[in-house]
Amino acid sequence: MSVTLECIAVDDEPLALGLVCAFIEKTPFLNLAGRYSSAVEALQVINSKPIDVIFLDIQMPDLTGIELARVLEKAGNKAPRIIFTTAFNQYALDGFRVDAIDYLLKPFNYEEFLRAASKAQAYVELVQKASSAGSAEPKDEYLFLKVEYQLVRIAYDDILYTEGLKDYVKVHLKSDPKPVLSLTSLKALEEKLPASKFMRVHRSFIVNLDKISAVTRNTIQIGAISIPVSDQYKEAFNQFLSKWM
């Protein structure tokens, strides 16, 4: 049975806000839990009750949609999913950097809206299935990562290390020689990964601590790959190393 998503709409333009709310009310698997003209006002509501999806404008006074998304990003997979609704296509890259489910460019029609909402529903269903009490799979053992407009589930144990590029990260896997490429930042990925399993050792690298096969004074060996440990992260790594040896 499909899940019903609790939604809010945030837009400082009354006509645009009304249209999004009308689309939400027209969609059987969406429930409109609130409508707000301010991201600050919406944030207070998000912190007080469970919300699955936010239909969020970007250009707003006080707090922009991108800024709100960055605040919510710290909650990781527990944060509401975001669908941006904006008249400005130059923010598309920023939208994907904060792991938005989709990006609707105004003016959009109901078919485009429904497509984006269905992506959000698929995401929430996937997360609920993975973490349900009756699931045979352990909870919190997976990373959900957006890859080429799809949501991909990656087991923590399958990750060897992650590598930060300019606007992307490469996730190197044990099961596949081809790394997974995602449009996000290494910092955003670091906040999603459990600190008990992963450690940032360089501006460009996060390693799976269980996959370390050897170390030297300034490098980590994971299989045949040698990863540098920079001075900025050396103290934290040495603390781990004292327990590892």
VOKOL-388835 format. One line per field, with one value per residue (C-alpha): residue number from 1; residue in one letter; x, y, z. Coordinates in Angstrom, 3 decimals, decimal comma. Example, Ala and Ser with C-alpha at 12.3 -4.5 7.8 and 13.67 -1.06 7.14 Angstrom:
<nodes>
num c(1:2)
residu c(A:S)
px c(12,300:13,670)
py c(-4,500:-1,060)
pz c(7,800:7,140)
</nodes>
This chain:
<nodes>
num c(1:2:3:4:5:6:7:8:9:10:11:12:13:14:15:16:17:18:19:20:21:22:23:24:25:26:27:28:29:30:31:32:33:34:35:36:37:38:39:40:41:42:43:44:45:46:47:48:49:50:51:52:53:54:55:56:57:58:59:60:61:62:63:64:65:66:67:68:69:70:71:72:73:74:75:76:77:78:79:80:81:82:83:84:85:86:87:88:89:90:91:92:93:94:95:96:97:98:99:100:101:102:103:104:105:106:107:108:109:110:111:112:113:114:115:116:117:118:119:120:121:122:123:124:125:126:127:128:129:130:131:132:133:134:135:136:137:138:139:140:141:142:143:144:145:146:147:148:149:150:151:152:153:154:155:156:157:158:159:160:161:162:163:164:165:166:167:168:169:170:171:172:173:174:175:176:177:178:179:180:181:182:183:184:185:186:187:188:189:190:191:192:193:194:195:196:197:198:199:200:201:202:203:204:205:206:207:208:209:210:211:212:213:214:215:216:217:218:219:220:221:222:223:224:225:226:227:228:229:230:231:232:233:234:235:236:237:238:239:240:241:242:243:244:245)
residu c(M:S:V:T:L:E:C:I:A:V:D:D:E:P:L:A:L:G:L:V:C:A:F:I:E:K:T:P:F:L:N:L:A:G:R:Y:S:S:A:V:E:A:L:Q:V:I:N:S:K:P:I:D:V:I:F:L:D:I:Q:M:P:D:L:T:G:I:E:L:A:R:V:L:E:K:A:G:N:K:A:P:R:I:I:F:T:T:A:F:N:Q:Y:A:L:D:G:F:R:V:D:A:I:D:Y:L:L:K:P:F:N:Y:E:E:F:L:R:A:A:S:K:A:Q:A:Y:V:E:L:V:Q:K:A:S:S:A:G:S:A:E:P:K:D:E:Y:L:F:L:K:V:E:Y:Q:L:V:R:I:A:Y:D:D:I:L:Y:T:E:G:L:K:D:Y:V:K:V:H:L:K:S:D:P:K:P:V:L:S:L:T:S:L:K:A:L:E:E:K:L:P:A:S:K:F:M:R:V:H:R:S:F:I:V:N:L:D:K:I:S:A:V:T:R:N:T:I:Q:I:G:A:I:S:I:P:V:S:D:Q:Y:K:E:A:F:N:Q:F:L:S:K:W:M)
px c(0,000:1,377:2,262:0,628:3,147:2,732:3,596:3,999:4,301:6,528:6,434:6,268:4,184:0,480:-0,516:2,366:1,659:-2,016:-1,208:1,157:-1,381:-4,090:-1,839:-1,074:-4,776:-5,462:-2,918:-4,278:-0,984:-0,200:-1,641:-1,288:-0,099:0,516:1,174:3,706:4,999:8,245:10,997:11,591:7,959:8,149:11,278:9,436:6,727:9,231:10,886:7,557:5,897:6,870:6,919:7,855:8,115:8,529:7,579:9,974:10,529:14,143:14,030:12,471:13,276:14,921:15,848:16,121:15,041:18,666:19,575:16,659:17,733:21,250:19,842:17,732:20,640:22,187:19,394:20,504:17,994:15,545:15,081:12,059:12,715:12,716:11,199:12,223:9,702:11,344:11,349:15,163:16,970:20,419:19,758:19,436:23,010:22,587:19,391:21,101:23,998:21,563:20,045:16,710:14,402:13,490:13,517:10,328:10,828:7,911:5,515:5,011:1,892:0,265:1,915:5,378:4,308:2,979:6,215:8,243:5,811:6,025:9,815:9,379:6,889:9,292:12,070:9,988:8,714:12,282:13,455:10,474:10,965:14,642:13,964:10,648:10,511:9,640:12,493:15,162:17,724:19,483:18,436:20,729:23,046:22,538:23,366:20,770:22,458:21,065:22,737:21,605:18,049:17,666:17,851:20,430:20,782:24,382:25,323:27,875:29,831:30,181:31,915:35,723:36,275:34,795:36,627:35,592:35,815:34,739:30,964:30,750:31,782:32,987:31,948:34,340:32,728:33,936:31,338:31,932:35,167:33,236:32,668:29,256:29,204:26,833:26,317:26,891:29,687:32,063:30,965:27,307:28,242:30,371:27,331:25,309:27,930:28,156:31,278:31,723:32,381:33,853:36,499:37,585:41,371:41,941:40,181:39,315:38,886:36,652:37,601:35,709:37,666:36,859:38,483:41,919:44,497:47,702:48,927:52,111:52,904:51,101:49,041:46,280:46,183:42,845:43,617:45,942:44,912:47,060:45,206:47,019:46,307:46,575:47,831:44,336:42,948:46,058:45,278:41,836:43,251:46,083:43,488:41,720:45,045:45,984:42,879:43,240:46,786)
py c(0,000:3,417:5,827:9,226:12,042:14,940:18,075:21,783:24,480:27,537:30,513:34,265:34,757:34,183:33,008:30,527:29,279:28,804:26,801:24,423:23,926:23,180:20,606:18,985:18,745:17,239:14,439:11,403:10,432:13,959:15,627:19,404:19,971:23,701:26,643:29,373:32,556:32,491:29,875:30,993:30,290:26,930:25,939:26,347:23,977:21,438:21,296:20,706:17,952:15,278:16,500:14,248:16,726:20,485:22,239:25,142:28,400:29,623:33,426:34,568:37,303:36,586:32,973:31,597:28,116:27,044:28,319:26,425:23,270:23,598:23,868:20,746:18,875:18,351:15,947:13,587:10,958:12,039:15,497:16,237:15,799:18,999:19,786:23,268:25,442:28,480:30,780:30,848:27,976:29,186:27,611:24,064:23,103:24,431:22,430:19,164:19,982:19,965:16,655:18,018:15,349:17,522:21,045:22,458:25,501:27,947:27,923:24,152:22,098:19,361:16,569:17,947:18,423:14,861:13,450:15,230:14,203:10,569:10,690:11,881:9,112:6,482:7,854:7,796:4,289:3,066:4,576:3,183:-0,266:-0,300:0,856:-0,840:-2,849:-6,027:-5,753:-8,454:-5,801:-3,901:-0,298:2,573:0,364:2,189:5,471:6,926:8,861:10,633:9,378:10,671:11,535:8,210:7,441:4,708:2,705:1,833:-0,406:1,194:-2,059:-1,856:1,542:1,509:5,259:8,427:10,990:14,615:16,359:19,933:19,527:15,751:12,880:9,477:6,597:3,697:0,322:-3,136:-4,728:-2,694:-1,400:1,531:4,243:5,804:9,480:11,886:15,630:16,607:17,890:15,810:17,825:16,942:13,292:13,350:14,503:11,539:8,869:7,467:8,712:5,301:3,770:6,568:9,249:12,195:12,056:14,617:17,527:15,112:11,743:9,943:6,341:3,358:2,526:-1,182:-1,341:-0,062:-2,784:-0,889:2,527:4,536:7,856:9,878:7,399:4,826:1,684:0,285:-2,669:-1,399:2,240:4,614:7,595:10,562:11,779:15,568:17,550:18,961:15,482:13,769:14,240:12,609:9,796:9,165:8,812:6,165:4,533:4,175:2,012:0,187:-1,076)
pz c(0,000:-0,963:1,811:2,244:2,525:4,946:2,942:3,395:0,758:1,200:-1,177:-0,614:-3,784:-2,936:-6,433:-6,666:-3,141:-3,976:-7,108:-5,290:-2,502:-5,061:-6,730:-3,359:-2,472:-5,902:-5,362:-3,439:-1,769:-0,515:2,569:2,928:6,504:6,117:3,808:4,614:3,020:4,996:5,307:8,905:9,759:7,983:9,926:13,231:12,006:10,652:14,069:15,827:13,769:11,219:7,621:4,701:1,824:1,427:-1,800:-1,425:-3,282:-3,427:-3,657:-0,381:2,143:5,527:4,715:1,181:0,177:-0,326:3,153:4,697:2,848:4,264:7,785:7,260:5,655:9,099:9,987:7,213:6,085:8,811:7,282:5,072:1,368:-0,674:-4,053:-5,161:-7,008:-8,560:-11,561:-11,694:-13,407:-12,255:-8,853:-10,223:-9,331:-5,784:-5,503:-6,322:-3,981:-1,057:-2,219:-3,403:-4,793:-7,771:-9,161:-10,676:-12,874:-12,853:-14,562:-14,229:-14,864:-12,816:-14,806:-13,924:-10,315:-10,074:-11,496:-8,808:-6,044:-7,168:-6,823:-3,243:-2,525:-3,918:-1,712:1,474:0,737:0,221:3,514:5,415:3,961:4,952:8,514:9,287:12,496:10,644:8,161:8,193:7,329:10,126:10,653:9,702:7,658:4,402:2,741:0,388:-2,402:-5,435:-8,613:-12,023:-10,864:-9,078:-5,384:-4,794:-1,587:-0,699:2,227:4,550:4,535:0,746:0,863:0,776:0,701:-0,783:-2,849:-3,194:-6,540:-7,266:-7,325:-7,003:-4,797:-5,920:-3,685:-4,200:-3,522:-2,608:-4,896:-8,045:-9,607:-11,058:-8,395:-7,802:-8,786:-7,025:-7,288:-3,652:-1,451:0,656:3,700:3,109:2,677:5,842:7,846:6,574:7,318:10,878:12,680:14,279:10,859:8,738:9,191:7,124:6,782:4,046:2,378:-0,450:1,295:3,802:4,600:5,930:9,076:8,781:5,339:6,386:5,690:6,597:7,711:7,588:9,223:6,554:4,530:4,795:2,698:1,550:-0,674:-3,387:-2,862:-0,824:0,714:2,288:5,828:5,951:8,953:9,596:10,340:11,718:15,416:15,137:13,037:15,511:18,280:16,227:15,428:19,082:19,582:16,272:16,846)
</nodes>
